[in-house]
Amino acid sequence: MTTRNAGHAAVDDSEAIVRSDLRFPELCRIARLLLDVPAASLRLSGEAGSWTDLDPAADPDFRRAVTAQEGWPPSGSSLVWCGDTREDRAFAAWSATHGPGIRFLARIPFGPDDMGCLTVLGPSPRAETAEGVERLTALAALADQALRLSHAARRAVEREAAFRLLAEMSTDTIIRGNLEGVRLYVSPSIRNLLGYEPEELVGQKAIAIAHPDDAPAFKRFMEGVREARIDVAVIELRLQHKNGAWIWMEASLRLTHDPVTGVANGYVVSVRDVGKRKALEARLEHLASFDTLTGLPNRMQFGQSLIMAIERARLGRVSVALFYMDLDRFKAINDTLGHEAGDFVLQTCAARLRTVLRGADVVARLGGDEFTALLARDRSELSPIAERLVAAIGEPIAYKATTLSVGLSIGIACTPQDADRPDALLSAADQALYRAKAAGRNTFRFFGKAD
């Protein structure tokens, strides 16, 4: 068994978690697929929650041991890779008592105060590999970031709730309208909200300044209000500020009734800006799928794309090519000029890859100086594309007062010819990349094709 320092910093109020914002079920599934194990589990301390992705075809004893989730040893504060729970002194007693069906276990803590733990499990012993450790560490880093952003989102939601209470106790940002959706009264706070004077909006319909993409749904909503099918509701839509900008709004609406007849006669709505919350939600979504440095899909997003591409290839009986790419001479730049120069090179190369490839092609950064691409192309097109990629990356890179130069080595594997499973296709492309490196770098090689 090996352990490594996880190195997570603490964050105040770490218990503030918005569970609906977390993508832990998907993270468990990607962990299971990327590490090629039948089960992956993610737990948060206390009552914050737990998620498990389990292969339905797994051994029954193993499934029972994972499903029971009883008596699991504490996660600790370090990465742990237990290749065989029966032979490891730290896990032998636990294995005999609670997990006889579990022979392999690797786990890593994440989040503030190590409040989360990501675990992958298998029914057979499994030796530690650098690739397995790297993938588990990358997934834990992603979970850590999502947890911290979720904390910020929770705080934003709590602040918004306090502001909502204040709005309900005052006339701030209050709108009164009739059943046709025509505004009869607009409170003065609209000046700060949308830049209009109240009288500019009185007598007008709200849909007049609704975003075109939101207008159809908003029209149906107002039809429900007019027909008294909607009594109380909360909606979100974009309204146009007087300066032309689009502002995300949350509108809390209540239908009003004639006090004598009880017949619906209009509505009262309080409107508030939820742009910050929307921005946080968008950032969480982006973080889960994209590399922050280059803007390319990250390893997790690429894993999902690879699974879908192989499935589409199988159903459509077409070929999909996987390009496994590695920058040549990048380490020398990073070591001599520093990470700032290295980051600039990675960003430049990412942009050049996107320029050469089509919009329908998937290009991703796996980490470090490793990139991948998925191309649904005829095999005859692959060599010319690889040549253009090598040439594009080989162009000099102007950086400050100097010129930098890197190369590109590419390994190419195709499905279904070379492999029909994600891990197998990646392995085939990696082998082809190794041959490209051995051939002198700055070139490409196909899997299984003689040099």
RAVENFEN-V350441 format. One record per pair of residues at least 12 apart in sequence whose ideal C-beta (glycine too) atoms are under 10 Angstrom apart, sorted by the first residue. I is the first residue (numbers start at 1). GAP is how many residues later the second one is. Records with the same first field share a line. If there is no record, write none. Layout:
I: GAP, GAP
This chain:
1: 79, 80, 81, 82, 83, 84, 86, 87, 88, 89, 90, 104, 105, 127
2: 76, 77, 78, 79, 80, 81, 104, 126, 131
3: 73, 74, 75, 76, 77, 78, 79, 87, 105
4: 74, 75, 76, 77, 104, 129, 133
5: 72, 73, 74
6: 69, 70, 71, 72, 73, 74, 102, 103, 104, 105, 108, 111, 131, 134, 135, 138
7: 70, 71, 72, 102
8: 69, 100, 101, 102, 103, 104, 105, 106, 107, 108, 132, 133, 136, 139, 140
9: 103, 104, 135, 139
10: 101, 102, 103, 104, 105
11: 100, 101, 102, 104, 133, 136, 137, 140, 141
12: 100, 139, 143
13: 99, 138, 141, 142
14: 30, 31, 34, 97, 98, 99, 100, 101, 102, 133, 134, 137
15: 29, 30, 31, 32, 33, 97, 98, 100, 136, 139
16: 32, 96, 134, 135, 136, 137, 138, 139, 141, 142
17: 27, 29, 31, 32, 94, 98, 99, 130, 133, 134, 136, 137
18: 129, 131, 132, 133, 134, 135, 136, 137, 138, 139, 140, 262, 263, 266
19: 25, 29, 30, 32, 131, 135
20: 130, 133, 261
21: 125, 126, 128, 129, 130, 131, 132, 133, 136, 259, 260, 263, 264
22: 20, 22, 26, 27, 29, 94, 121, 124, 125, 127, 128, 131, 262, 266
23: 28, 119, 120, 123, 127, 261, 262, 264, 265, 266, 277
24: 17, 18, 19, 20, 25, 26, 27, 28, 29, 92, 94, 119, 122, 123
25: 17, 26, 27, 28
26: 25, 27, 262, 263, 274, 278
27: 13, 15, 24, 26, 91, 112, 113, 115, 116, 119, 261, 273
28: 12, 13, 14, 22, 23, 24, 25, 26, 90, 91, 92, 111, 115
29: 22, 24, 25, 271, 274, 275, 278
30: 23, 105, 109, 112, 258, 269, 270, 271, 272, 273, 274, 277
31: 22, 75, 87, 88, 89, 104, 105, 107, 108, 109, 111, 112, 269, 272
32: 20, 21, 22, 23, 88, 89, 90
33: 20, 22, 267, 270, 271, 273, 274, 388, 389, 390
34: 86, 97, 98, 101, 102, 104, 105, 265, 266, 268, 269, 272, 388, 389, 392
35: 71, 85, 86, 87, 91, 94, 96, 97, 98, 100, 101, 104, 388
36: 84, 86, 90, 96, 99, 385, 386, 387, 388
37: 16, 18, 21, 67, 68, 69, 82, 83, 84, 85, 86, 87, 89, 95
38: 15, 16, 17, 18, 19, 20, 21, 24, 25, 28, 66, 82, 83, 84, 85, 86
39: 13, 14, 15, 16, 19, 23, 24, 26, 27, 28, 63, 65, 66, 80, 81, 82, 83, 84
40: 12, 13, 14, 15, 26, 66, 78, 79, 80, 81, 96, 99
41: 12, 13, 25, 28, 31, 64, 66, 76, 77, 78, 79, 80
42: 65, 68, 74, 75, 76, 77, 78, 97, 98, 101
43: 26, 29, 32, 64, 66, 72, 73, 74, 75, 76
44: 66, 67, 71, 72, 73, 99, 103
45: 30, 64, 66, 68, 69, 70, 71, 72
46: 69
48: 63, 67, 68, 99
49: 67
50: 19, 66, 67
51: 67
52: 14, 15, 17, 67, 69
53: 13, 67
54: 12, 13, 67
55: 67
58: 43, 63, 64, 65
59: 42, 63, 64, 65
60: 41
61: 38, 39, 40, 41, 62
62: 37, 38, 39, 40, 41, 59, 60, 61, 62
63: 38, 60
64: 35, 36, 37
65: 30, 33, 34, 35, 36, 37, 38, 56, 58
66: 33, 35, 36, 53, 55, 56, 57
68: 30, 31, 33
69: 29, 30
70: 27, 28, 29
71: 22, 23, 26, 27, 28
72: 22, 26, 27, 30, 33, 35, 45, 47
73: 12, 17, 18, 20, 21, 22, 25, 26, 32, 34
74: 35, 43
75: 32, 33, 34, 35, 39, 40, 41, 42, 43, 44
76: 14, 31, 32, 33, 38, 41
77: 31, 32, 36, 37
78: 29, 30, 31, 36
79: 27, 28, 29, 30, 39, 54, 57, 58, 61
80: 25, 26, 27, 28, 29, 37, 39
81: 23, 24, 25, 26, 27, 39, 45, 46, 47, 48, 51, 52, 55
82: 12, 13, 20, 21, 22, 23, 24, 25, 39, 43, 44, 46
83: 20, 21, 22, 23, 39, 41, 42, 43, 44, 45
84: 19, 20, 21, 40, 41, 42, 43
85: 14, 15, 17, 18, 19, 20, 36, 40
86: 13, 14, 16, 17, 39
87: 16, 38
88: 17, 37
91: 12, 14
99: 22
100: 23
101: 20, 21, 22
102: 19, 20, 21, 22
103: 18, 19, 20, 21, 22, 23
104: 16, 17, 18, 19, 20, 21, 22, 23, 24
105: 14, 15, 16, 17, 21
106: 12, 13, 14, 15, 16, 20, 22, 26, 27, 30
107: 12, 13, 14, 29, 33
108: 12, 25, 28, 29, 31, 32, 33, 35, 36
109: 31, 34, 35
110: 27, 29, 30, 31, 32, 33, 34, 35, 36, 37, 38
111: 29, 32, 33, 34, 35, 36, 37, 39, 40
112: 32, 35, 36, 39
114: 30
115: 29, 32
116: 24, 27, 28, 30, 31
117: 23, 26
118: 18, 19, 21, 22, 24, 25, 26
119: 17
120: 12, 15, 16, 19
131: 295, 299
134: 165, 232, 233, 234
135: 164, 165, 168, 231, 232
137: 230
138: 160, 161, 162, 228, 229
139: 160, 161
142: 145, 146, 147, 156, 157, 158
143: 145
145: 138, 139, 142, 143, 147
146: 138, 141, 142
148: 139
149: 131, 132, 134, 135, 138, 139
150: 130, 134
152: 124, 125, 128, 131, 132
153: 123, 124, 126, 127, 128, 130, 131
154: 126
155: 125
156: 118, 120, 121, 122, 123, 124, 125
157: 117, 120, 123
159: 117, 118
160: 90, 112, 113, 114, 116, 117
163: 109, 110
164: 70, 86, 88, 106, 108
166: 106
167: 20, 22, 85, 103, 104, 105
168: 84, 102
170: 17, 19, 100
171: 14, 16, 17, 18, 99
172: 15, 16, 17, 18, 20, 21, 98, 99, 100
173: 13, 14, 15, 16, 17, 19, 20, 21, 76, 78, 96, 97, 98, 99, 100
174: 12, 13, 14, 15, 16, 94, 95, 96, 97
175: 12, 15, 23, 26, 27, 31, 76, 78, 92, 93, 94, 95, 96
176: 26, 80, 90, 91, 92, 93
177: 25, 27, 28, 29, 45, 48, 76, 79, 89, 90, 91, 92
178: 27, 47, 48, 78, 87, 88, 89
179: 43, 46, 47, 48, 49, 76, 77, 84, 85, 86, 87, 88
180: 25, 42, 45, 46, 86
181: 23, 24, 25, 26, 27, 37, 38, 40, 41, 42, 44, 45, 85, 86
182: 20, 21, 22, 23, 24, 84
183: 15, 18, 19, 20, 21, 22, 23, 25, 86
184: 18, 19, 82, 83, 84
185: 13, 16, 17, 83
186: 12, 13, 14, 15, 16, 17, 18, 85
187: 83, 84
189: 81, 82, 83
190: 12, 52, 81
191: 51
192: 81
193: 46, 48, 54, 56, 78, 79, 80
194: 15, 45, 46, 47, 48, 49, 51, 53, 55, 77, 79
195: 45, 46, 47, 48, 49, 50, 52
196: 13, 44, 45, 46
197: 45
200: 42
201: 41
205: 14, 17
206: 12, 16, 31, 33, 43, 45, 63, 65
207: 12, 14, 15, 30, 32
208: 31, 32
209: 29, 30, 31, 32, 33, 37, 38
210: 12, 27, 28, 29, 30, 36, 39
211: 26, 27, 28, 29, 35, 36, 37
212: 26, 34
213: 24, 25, 33
214: 21, 22, 23, 24, 25, 32, 34, 35
215: 22, 23
217: 18, 19, 20
218: 17, 19, 20, 21, 33
221: 12, 14, 16, 30, 32
222: 13, 31, 45
224: 31
225: 28, 29, 30, 39, 41, 42, 44
226: 29, 38, 40, 41
227: 37
228: 27, 29, 35, 36, 37
229: 26, 35
230: 23, 24, 25, 34, 37
231: 22, 23, 24, 25, 26, 33, 36
232: 20, 21, 22, 23, 35
233: 18, 19, 20, 21, 22, 34, 36
234: 16, 17, 18, 19, 35, 36
235: 14, 15, 16, 17, 18, 34
236: 12, 13, 14, 15, 38, 41, 42
237: 12, 13, 14, 34
238: 37, 40
239: 12, 32, 34
245: 30
246: 29
247: 24, 26, 27, 28, 31
248: 24, 25, 26, 27, 28, 29, 30, 31, 33
249: 20, 22, 23, 24, 25, 26, 29
250: 20, 21, 22, 23, 24, 27, 28
251: 16, 18, 19, 20, 21, 23
252: 16, 17, 18, 19, 20
253: 14, 15, 16, 17, 18
254: 13, 14, 15, 16
255: 12, 13
256: 12
286: 12
288: 12, 13
289: 12, 13, 15, 16, 75
290: 74, 75
291: 55, 59, 73, 74, 75, 76, 80
293: 49, 50, 51, 53, 54, 57, 72
294: 49, 52, 53, 54, 55, 56, 57, 59, 60, 69, 70, 71, 77
295: 52, 55, 56, 59, 70
296: 50, 51, 54, 55, 57, 58, 66, 67, 68, 69, 70, 75, 76, 77
297: 65, 66, 67, 68, 69, 75, 77
298: 66, 67, 68, 69
299: 65, 66, 67, 68, 71, 73
300: 64
301: 61, 63
302: 20, 60, 61, 62, 63, 64, 69, 70, 71, 72, 120, 124
303: 61, 63, 119, 120, 123
304: 58, 118
305: 57, 58, 59, 67, 69, 117
306: 14, 16, 56, 58, 66, 68, 109, 115, 116, 117, 119, 120
307: 114, 115
308: 12, 54, 66, 114
309: 12, 13, 53, 65, 66, 67, 106, 113, 116
310: 12, 64, 105, 106, 109, 110, 111, 112, 114, 115
311: 104, 111
312: 64
313: 61, 63, 101, 102, 103, 107, 112
314: 101, 102, 106
316: 60
317: 99
318: 58, 59, 60, 97, 98
319: 56, 57, 58, 59, 60, 63, 95, 96, 97, 98, 99
320: 42, 54, 55, 56, 57, 93, 94, 95, 96, 105
321: 40, 52, 53, 54, 55, 56, 57, 58, 60, 61, 64, 65, 91, 92, 93, 94, 96, 97, 104, 108, 125
322: 40, 50, 51, 52, 53, 89, 90, 91, 92, 93, 96, 97, 100, 103, 104, 106, 107, 108, 110, 125
323: 30, 34, 38, 40, 48, 49, 50, 51, 52, 59, 62, 63, 66, 85, 87, 88, 89, 90, 106, 109, 110, 121
324: 42, 46, 47, 48, 49, 85, 86, 87, 88, 89, 101, 102, 103, 104, 105, 106, 107, 108, 109, 110, 112, 120, 123
325: 24, 28, 38, 40, 41, 44, 45, 46, 47, 48, 61, 64, 65, 68, 83, 84, 85, 86, 87, 104, 108, 111, 119
326: 40, 42, 43, 44, 45, 81, 82, 83, 84, 85, 104, 107, 108, 110, 111, 115
327: 15, 18, 19, 22, 41, 42, 43, 44, 66, 79, 80, 81, 82, 114
328: 41, 62, 65, 66, 77, 78, 79, 80, 81, 108, 109, 112, 113, 114, 115
329: 16, 40, 75, 76, 77, 78, 112, 113
330: 12, 15, 16, 19, 38, 39, 40, 74, 76, 77, 78
331: 37, 38, 75
332: 72, 73, 74
333: 12, 13, 36, 64, 66, 71, 72, 73
334: 12, 34, 35
337: 62, 63, 65, 67
340: 59, 60
341: 56, 58, 59, 61, 63
342: 26, 27, 62
344: 53, 54, 55, 56, 60
345: 24, 48, 52, 54, 59, 60, 61
346: 19, 22, 23, 25, 60
348: 45, 47, 49, 50, 51, 56, 58
349: 16, 20, 22, 40, 43, 44, 46, 48, 57, 59
350: 13, 14, 15, 21
351: 41
352: 36, 37, 39, 40, 41, 42, 43, 45, 56
353: 12, 18, 19, 20, 36, 39, 40, 55
354: 19
355: 33, 34, 37
356: 17, 29, 30, 31, 32, 33, 34, 35, 36, 37
357: 16, 17, 18, 20, 28, 31, 32, 35
358: 17, 18, 19, 27
360: 14, 15, 16, 17
361: 12, 13, 14, 15, 16, 24
362: 12, 13, 14
363: 12, 26
366: 60
369: 37, 39
370: 60, 63
371: 18, 22, 37, 39
372: 38, 39, 54, 57
373: 12, 13, 16, 37, 39
374: 41, 51
375: 37, 39
377: 37
379: 33, 35, 38, 67
382: 28, 30, 32, 62, 64
383: 29, 61, 63
385: 25, 27, 59
386: 22, 24, 25, 26, 50, 57, 58, 59, 60
387: 23, 56, 57
389: 19, 21, 55
390: 17, 18, 19, 20, 46, 51, 52, 53, 54
391: 17, 51
392: 16
393: 12, 13, 14, 15, 16, 17, 49
394: 12, 13, 14, 48
406: 36
407: 33, 34, 35, 36
408: 28, 33, 34, 35, 36
409: 23, 24, 25, 26, 27, 28, 29, 30, 31, 32, 33, 34, 35, 36
410: 19, 22, 23, 26, 32, 33, 34, 35, 36
411: 15, 17, 18, 19, 20, 21, 22, 23, 24, 25, 26, 33, 34, 35, 36
412: 16, 17, 20, 21, 24, 32, 33, 34, 35, 37
413: 12, 13, 14, 15, 16, 17, 18, 19, 20, 33, 34, 35
414: 14, 15, 32, 33, 34
415: 13
417: 29, 30, 31
418: 13, 14, 28, 29, 30, 31
419: 28
425: 22
427: 20
428: 18, 19, 20
429: 16, 17, 18
430: 17
431: 14, 16, 17
432: 12, 13, 14, 15, 16, 17
433: 12, 14
435: 12, 14, 16
436: 15
438: 13
439: 12
